[in-house]
Structures are given as C-alpha cells and as structure tokens.
Amino acid sequence: MYVNSNCVGCSQCVAFCKHGAIIAKGRATITDKCKECGVCNSYCPMKAIQPGQVV
C-alpha cells in the first residue's frame, strides 16, 4: 500500500488499521507492518491509500 498526493493528513486511517502500520504526522505513511488488507483505504475519505508500491 502507498499514500498518494490526495492525503490531507486527517489521520482517520490510523484508527482503522488493525496492524498499527500507519503513522500520521501531517501526511500518512505506511510502514512495513502493512499486511495489504486494504481496510485503511475503505475508511479514507480522500481515497489516498492505494494498493501496490510507488515505483
């Protein structure tokens, strides 16, 4: 999972991540704890969290 430029730093994704894989200080950051479950994207109002990795 990666965070695209739509992220506004609302931190809603942090509360819904079961794995504690998101850090939000300003813009959200996905850590290596991520299991690619996609729950965070379901709750992101900006749809800023996307599957895959930035290349």
mmCIF file as gemmi writes it, N, C-alpha and C atoms, coordinates in Angstrom:
data_model
loop_
_atom_site.group_PDB
_atom_site.id
_atom_site.type_symbol
_atom_site.label_atom_id
_atom_site.label_alt_id
_atom_site.label_comp_id
_atom_site.label_asym_id
_atom_site.label_entity_id
_atom_site.label_seq_id
_atom_site.pdbx_PDB_ins_code
_atom_site.Cartn_x
_atom_site.Cartn_y
_atom_site.Cartn_z
_atom_site.occupancy
_atom_site.B_iso_or_equiv
_atom_site.pdbx_formal_charge
_atom_site.auth_seq_id
_atom_site.auth_asym_id
_atom_site.pdbx_PDB_model_num
ATOM 1 N N . MET Axp A 1 ? 0.848 -1.172 0 1 0 ? 1 A 1
ATOM 2 C CA . MET Axp A 1 ? 0 0 0 1 0 ? 1 A 1
ATOM 3 C C . MET Axp A 1 ? 0.895 1.238 0 1 0 ? 1 A 1
ATOM 4 N N . TYR Axp A 2 ? 0.397 2.296 -0.6 1 0 ? 2 A 1
ATOM 5 C CA . TYR Axp A 2 ? 1.119 3.567 -0.59 1 0 ? 2 A 1
ATOM 6 C C . TYR Axp A 2 ? 0.122 4.705 -0.467 1 0 ? 2 A 1
ATOM 7 N N . VAL Axp A 3 ? 0.615 5.847 -0.056 1 0 ? 3 A 1
ATOM 8 C CA . VAL Axp A 3 ? -0.209 7.036 0.124 1 0 ? 3 A 1
ATOM 9 C C . VAL Axp A 3 ? 0.047 7.961 -1.059 1 0 ? 3 A 1
ATOM 10 N N . ASN Axp A 4 ? -1.038 8.32 -1.766 1 0 ? 4 A 1
ATOM 11 C CA . ASN Axp A 4 ? -0.872 9.215 -2.909 1 0 ? 4 A 1
ATOM 12 C C . ASN Axp A 4 ? -1.022 10.677 -2.47 1 0 ? 4 A 1
ATOM 13 N N . SER Axp A 5 ? -0.966 11.581 -3.407 1 0 ? 5 A 1
ATOM 14 C CA . SER Axp A 5 ? -0.992 13.017 -3.104 1 0 ? 5 A 1
ATOM 15 C C . SER Axp A 5 ? -2.354 13.533 -2.628 1 0 ? 5 A 1
ATOM 16 N N . ASN Axp A 6 ? -3.374 12.676 -2.615 1 0 ? 6 A 1
ATOM 17 C CA . ASN Axp A 6 ? -4.689 13.093 -2.117 1 0 ? 6 A 1
ATOM 18 C C . ASN Axp A 6 ? -4.727 13.211 -0.594 1 0 ? 6 A 1
ATOM 19 N N . CYS Axp A 7 ? -3.75 12.649 0.093 1 0 ? 7 A 1
ATOM 20 C CA . CYS Axp A 7 ? -3.744 12.642 1.559 1 0 ? 7 A 1
ATOM 21 C C . CYS Axp A 7 ? -3.73 14.072 2.097 1 0 ? 7 A 1
ATOM 22 N N . VAL Axp A 8 ? -4.674 14.337 3.018 1 0 ? 8 A 1
ATOM 23 C CA . VAL Axp A 8 ? -4.755 15.656 3.651 1 0 ? 8 A 1
ATOM 24 C C . VAL Axp A 8 ? -4.343 15.596 5.124 1 0 ? 8 A 1
ATOM 25 N N . GLY Axp A 9 ? -3.892 14.414 5.577 1 0 ? 9 A 1
ATOM 26 C CA . GLY Axp A 9 ? -3.426 14.269 6.954 1 0 ? 9 A 1
ATOM 27 C C . GLY Axp A 9 ? -4.514 14.212 7.995 1 0 ? 9 A 1
ATOM 28 N N . CYS Axp A 10 ? -5.692 13.721 7.636 1 0 ? 10 A 1
ATOM 29 C CA . CYS Axp A 10 ? -6.811 13.673 8.59 1 0 ? 10 A 1
ATOM 30 C C . CYS Axp A 10 ? -6.629 12.591 9.661 1 0 ? 10 A 1
ATOM 31 N N . SER Axp A 11 ? -5.788 11.597 9.409 1 0 ? 11 A 1
ATOM 32 C CA . SER Axp A 11 ? -5.449 10.507 10.345 1 0 ? 11 A 1
ATOM 33 C C . SER Axp A 11 ? -6.555 9.494 10.59 1 0 ? 11 A 1
ATOM 34 N N . GLN Axp A 12 ? -7.641 9.529 9.832 1 0 ? 12 A 1
ATOM 35 C CA . GLN Axp A 12 ? -8.705 8.546 10.034 1 0 ? 12 A 1
ATOM 36 C C . GLN Axp A 12 ? -8.224 7.126 9.78 1 0 ? 12 A 1
ATOM 37 N N . CYS Axp A 13 ? -7.315 6.956 8.862 1 0 ? 13 A 1
ATOM 38 C CA . CYS Axp A 13 ? -6.795 5.633 8.517 1 0 ? 13 A 1
ATOM 39 C C . CYS Axp A 13 ? -6.091 4.976 9.701 1 0 ? 13 A 1
ATOM 40 N N . VAL Axp A 14 ? -5.442 5.777 10.539 1 0 ? 14 A 1
ATOM 41 C CA . VAL Axp A 14 ? -4.685 5.252 11.677 1 0 ? 14 A 1
ATOM 42 C C . VAL Axp A 14 ? -5.6 4.475 12.613 1 0 ? 14 A 1
ATOM 43 N N . ALA Axp A 15 ? -6.765 5.009 12.881 1 0 ? 15 A 1
ATOM 44 C CA . ALA Axp A 15 ? -7.699 4.378 13.813 1 0 ? 15 A 1
ATOM 45 C C . ALA Axp A 15 ? -8.224 3.033 13.314 1 0 ? 15 A 1
ATOM 46 N N . PHE Axp A 16 ? -8.281 2.846 12.024 1 0 ? 16 A 1
ATOM 47 C CA . PHE Axp A 16 ? -8.85 1.618 11.468 1 0 ? 16 A 1
ATOM 48 C C . PHE Axp A 16 ? -7.823 0.566 11.084 1 0 ? 16 A 1
ATOM 49 N N . CYS Axp A 17 ? -6.546 0.877 11.167 1 0 ? 17 A 1
ATOM 50 C CA . CYS Axp A 17 ? -5.507 -0.087 10.812 1 0 ? 17 A 1
ATOM 51 C C . CYS Axp A 17 ? -5.337 -1.091 11.945 1 0 ? 17 A 1
ATOM 52 N N . LYS Axp A 18 ? -5.676 -2.358 11.683 1 0 ? 18 A 1
ATOM 53 C CA . LYS Axp A 18 ? -5.584 -3.423 12.681 1 0 ? 18 A 1
ATOM 54 C C . LYS Axp A 18 ? -4.146 -3.795 13.005 1 0 ? 18 A 1
ATOM 55 N N . HIS Axp A 19 ? -3.214 -3.427 12.15 1 0 ? 19 A 1
ATOM 56 C CA . HIS Axp A 19 ? -1.832 -3.86 12.291 1 0 ? 19 A 1
ATOM 57 C C . HIS Axp A 19 ? -0.905 -2.764 12.808 1 0 ? 19 A 1
ATOM 58 N N . GLY Axp A 20 ? -1.469 -1.588 13.059 1 0 ? 20 A 1
ATOM 59 C CA . GLY Axp A 20 ? -0.648 -0.472 13.535 1 0 ? 20 A 1
ATOM 60 C C . GLY Axp A 20 ? 0.413 -0.067 12.53 1 0 ? 20 A 1
ATOM 61 N N . ALA Axp A 21 ? 0.048 -0.141 11.246 1 0 ? 21 A 1
ATOM 62 C CA . ALA Axp A 21 ? 1.02 0.075 10.177 1 0 ? 21 A 1
ATOM 63 C C . ALA Axp A 21 ? 1.031 1.485 9.607 1 0 ? 21 A 1
ATOM 64 N N . ILE Axp A 22 ? 0.223 2.378 10.156 1 0 ? 22 A 1
ATOM 65 C CA . ILE Axp A 22 ? 0.147 3.731 9.601 1 0 ? 22 A 1
ATOM 66 C C . ILE Axp A 22 ? 0.57 4.751 10.643 1 0 ? 22 A 1
ATOM 67 N N . ILE Axp A 23 ? 1.447 5.625 10.223 1 0 ? 23 A 1
ATOM 68 C CA . ILE Axp A 23 ? 1.881 6.747 11.051 1 0 ? 23 A 1
ATOM 69 C C . ILE Axp A 23 ? 1.369 8.004 10.36 1 0 ? 23 A 1
ATOM 70 N N . ALA Axp A 24 ? 0.718 8.874 11.111 1 0 ? 24 A 1
ATOM 71 C CA . ALA Axp A 24 ? 0.204 10.105 10.505 1 0 ? 24 A 1
ATOM 72 C C . ALA Axp A 24 ? 0.685 11.313 11.289 1 0 ? 24 A 1
ATOM 73 N N . LYS Axp A 25 ? 1.731 11.903 10.804 1 0 ? 25 A 1
ATOM 74 C CA . LYS Axp A 25 ? 2.22 13.18 11.327 1 0 ? 25 A 1
ATOM 75 C C . LYS Axp A 25 ? 2.245 14.089 10.119 1 0 ? 25 A 1
ATOM 76 N N . GLY Axp A 26 ? 1.172 14.815 9.931 1 0 ? 26 A 1
ATOM 77 C CA . GLY Axp A 26 ? 0.981 15.523 8.668 1 0 ? 26 A 1
ATOM 78 C C . GLY Axp A 26 ? 0.378 14.512 7.71 1 0 ? 26 A 1
ATOM 79 N N . ARG Axp A 27 ? 1.116 14.149 6.702 1 0 ? 27 A 1
ATOM 80 C CA . ARG Axp A 27 ? 0.652 13.157 5.727 1 0 ? 27 A 1
ATOM 81 C C . ARG Axp A 27 ? 0.879 11.736 6.257 1 0 ? 27 A 1
ATOM 82 N N . ALA Axp A 28 ? -0.026 10.816 5.96 1 0 ? 28 A 1
ATOM 83 C CA . ALA Axp A 28 ? 0.082 9.429 6.415 1 0 ? 28 A 1
ATOM 84 C C . ALA Axp A 28 ? 1.266 8.723 5.752 1 0 ? 28 A 1
ATOM 85 N N . THR Axp A 29 ? 1.853 7.792 6.491 1 0 ? 29 A 1
ATOM 86 C CA . THR Axp A 29 ? 2.944 6.969 5.988 1 0 ? 29 A 1
ATOM 87 C C . THR Axp A 29 ? 2.634 5.517 6.332 1 0 ? 29 A 1
ATOM 88 N N . ILE Axp A 30 ? 2.755 4.627 5.352 1 0 ? 30 A 1
ATOM 89 C CA . ILE Axp A 30 ? 2.529 3.198 5.563 1 0 ? 30 A 1
ATOM 90 C C . ILE Axp A 30 ? 3.874 2.564 5.928 1 0 ? 30 A 1
ATOM 91 N N . THR Axp A 31 ? 3.914 1.833 7.046 1 0 ? 31 A 1
ATOM 92 C CA . THR Axp A 31 ? 5.16 1.193 7.477 1 0 ? 31 A 1
ATOM 93 C C . THR Axp A 31 ? 5.224 -0.249 6.977 1 0 ? 31 A 1
ATOM 94 N N . ASP Axp A 32 ? 6.318 -0.908 7.279 1 0 ? 32 A 1
ATOM 95 C CA . ASP Axp A 32 ? 6.498 -2.293 6.848 1 0 ? 32 A 1
ATOM 96 C C . ASP Axp A 32 ? 5.628 -3.287 7.617 1 0 ? 32 A 1
ATOM 97 N N . LYS Axp A 33 ? 4.86 -2.83 8.588 1 0 ? 33 A 1
ATOM 98 C CA . LYS Axp A 33 ? 3.897 -3.688 9.291 1 0 ? 33 A 1
ATOM 99 C C . LYS Axp A 33 ? 2.65 -3.958 8.45 1 0 ? 33 A 1
ATOM 100 N N . CYS Axp A 34 ? 2.493 -3.232 7.352 1 0 ? 34 A 1
ATOM 101 C CA . CYS Axp A 34 ? 1.307 -3.332 6.494 1 0 ? 34 A 1
ATOM 102 C C . CYS Axp A 34 ? 1.139 -4.746 5.95 1 0 ? 34 A 1
ATOM 103 N N . LYS Axp A 35 ? -0.083 -5.255 6.021 1 0 ? 35 A 1
ATOM 104 C CA . LYS Axp A 35 ? -0.428 -6.588 5.512 1 0 ? 35 A 1
ATOM 105 C C . LYS Axp A 35 ? -1.238 -6.518 4.228 1 0 ? 35 A 1
ATOM 106 N N . GLU Axp A 36 ? -1.356 -5.31 3.631 1 0 ? 36 A 1
ATOM 107 C CA . GLU Axp A 36 ? -2.077 -5.115 2.36 1 0 ? 36 A 1
ATOM 108 C C . GLU Axp A 36 ? -3.555 -5.514 2.438 1 0 ? 36 A 1
ATOM 109 N N . CYS Axp A 37 ? -4.177 -5.392 3.61 1 0 ? 37 A 1
ATOM 110 C CA . CYS Axp A 37 ? -5.579 -5.81 3.759 1 0 ? 37 A 1
ATOM 111 C C . CYS Axp A 37 ? -6.555 -4.817 3.116 1 0 ? 37 A 1
ATOM 112 N N . GLY Axp A 38 ? -6.165 -3.541 2.995 1 0 ? 38 A 1
ATOM 113 C CA . GLY Axp A 38 ? -6.993 -2.541 2.336 1 0 ? 38 A 1
ATOM 114 C C . GLY Axp A 38 ? -8.06 -1.884 3.194 1 0 ? 38 A 1
ATOM 115 N N . VAL Axp A 39 ? -8.142 -2.246 4.461 1 0 ? 39 A 1
ATOM 116 C CA . VAL Axp A 39 ? -9.155 -1.654 5.338 1 0 ? 39 A 1
ATOM 117 C C . VAL Axp A 39 ? -8.966 -0.141 5.437 1 0 ? 39 A 1
ATOM 118 N N . CYS Axp A 40 ? -7.739 0.305 5.514 1 0 ? 40 A 1
ATOM 119 C CA . CYS Axp A 40 ? -7.468 1.738 5.646 1 0 ? 40 A 1
ATOM 120 C C . CYS Axp A 40 ? -8.05 2.53 4.479 1 0 ? 40 A 1
ATOM 121 N N . ASN Axp A 41 ? -7.927 2.003 3.274 1 0 ? 41 A 1
ATOM 122 C CA . ASN Axp A 41 ? -8.459 2.708 2.111 1 0 ? 41 A 1
ATOM 123 C C . ASN Axp A 41 ? -9.977 2.803 2.168 1 0 ? 41 A 1
ATOM 124 N N . SER Axp A 42 ? -10.618 1.802 2.74 1 0 ? 42 A 1
ATOM 125 C CA . SER Axp A 42 ? -12.078 1.823 2.87 1 0 ? 42 A 1
ATOM 126 C C . SER Axp A 42 ? -12.553 2.993 3.721 1 0 ? 42 A 1
ATOM 127 N N . TYR Axp A 43 ? -11.74 3.412 4.678 1 0 ? 43 A 1
ATOM 128 C CA . TYR Axp A 43 ? -12.12 4.483 5.587 1 0 ? 43 A 1
ATOM 129 C C . TYR Axp A 43 ? -11.51 5.832 5.241 1 0 ? 43 A 1
ATOM 130 N N . CYS Axp A 44 ? -10.65 5.872 4.246 1 0 ? 44 A 1
ATOM 131 C CA . CYS Axp A 44 ? -10.018 7.132 3.857 1 0 ? 44 A 1
ATOM 132 C C . CYS Axp A 44 ? -10.998 7.967 3.029 1 0 ? 44 A 1
ATOM 133 N N . PRO Axp A 45 ? -11.397 9.145 3.524 1 0 ? 45 A 1
ATOM 134 C CA . PRO Axp A 45 ? -12.355 9.964 2.782 1 0 ? 45 A 1
ATOM 135 C C . PRO Axp A 45 ? -11.777 10.504 1.461 1 0 ? 45 A 1
ATOM 136 N N . MET Axp A 46 ? -10.458 10.548 1.356 1 0 ? 46 A 1
ATOM 137 C CA . MET Axp A 46 ? -9.811 11.076 0.162 1 0 ? 46 A 1
ATOM 138 C C . MET Axp A 46 ? -9.344 9.967 -0.798 1 0 ? 46 A 1
ATOM 139 N N . LYS Axp A 47 ? -9.531 8.709 -0.403 1 0 ? 47 A 1
ATOM 140 C CA . LYS Axp A 47 ? -9.05 7.552 -1.191 1 0 ? 47 A 1
ATOM 141 C C . LYS Axp A 47 ? -7.579 7.719 -1.516 1 0 ? 47 A 1
ATOM 142 N N . ALA Axp A 48 ? -6.812 8.136 -0.508 1 0 ? 48 A 1
ATOM 143 C CA . ALA Axp A 48 ? -5.397 8.424 -0.699 1 0 ? 48 A 1
ATOM 144 C C . ALA Axp A 48 ? -4.497 7.204 -0.532 1 0 ? 48 A 1
ATOM 145 N N . ILE Axp A 49 ? -5.04 6.11 0.001 1 0 ? 49 A 1
ATOM 146 C CA . ILE Axp A 49 ? -4.224 4.916 0.205 1 0 ? 49 A 1
ATOM 147 C C . ILE Axp A 49 ? -4.571 3.917 -0.887 1 0 ? 49 A 1
ATOM 148 N N . GLN Axp A 50 ? -3.552 3.511 -1.613 1 0 ? 50 A 1
ATOM 149 C CA . GLN Axp A 50 ? -3.741 2.656 -2.796 1 0 ? 50 A 1
ATOM 150 C C . GLN Axp A 50 ? -2.919 1.376 -2.678 1 0 ? 50 A 1
ATOM 151 N N . PRO Axp A 51 ? -3.394 0.311 -3.289 1 0 ? 51 A 1
ATOM 152 C CA . PRO Axp A 51 ? -2.62 -0.934 -3.28 1 0 ? 51 A 1
ATOM 153 C C . PRO Axp A 51 ? -1.363 -0.814 -4.13 1 0 ? 51 A 1
ATOM 154 N N . GLY Axp A 52 ? -0.377 -1.628 -3.806 1 0 ? 52 A 1
ATOM 155 C CA . GLY Axp A 52 ? 0.867 -1.632 -4.556 1 0 ? 52 A 1
ATOM 156 C C . GLY Axp A 52 ? 1.897 -0.728 -3.928 1 0 ? 52 A 1
ATOM 157 N N . GLN Axp A 53 ? 2.955 -0.477 -4.67 1 0 ? 53 A 1
ATOM 158 C CA . GLN Axp A 53 ? 4.042 0.37 -4.202 1 0 ? 53 A 1
ATOM 159 C C . GLN Axp A 53 ? 4.344 1.435 -5.236 1 0 ? 53 A 1
ATOM 160 N N . VAL Axp A 54 ? 4.846 2.535 -4.768 1 0 ? 54 A 1
ATOM 161 C CA . VAL Axp A 54 ? 5.277 3.589 -5.673 1 0 ? 54 A 1
ATOM 162 C C . VAL Axp A 54 ? 6.578 3.135 -6.324 1 0 ? 54 A 1
ATOM 163 N N . VAL Axp A 55 ? 6.647 3.226 -7.65 1 0 ? 55 A 1
ATOM 164 C CA . VAL Axp A 55 ? 7.868 2.843 -8.358 1 0 ? 55 A 1
ATOM 165 C C . VAL Axp A 55 ? 8.545 4.051 -8.968 1 0 ? 55 A 1
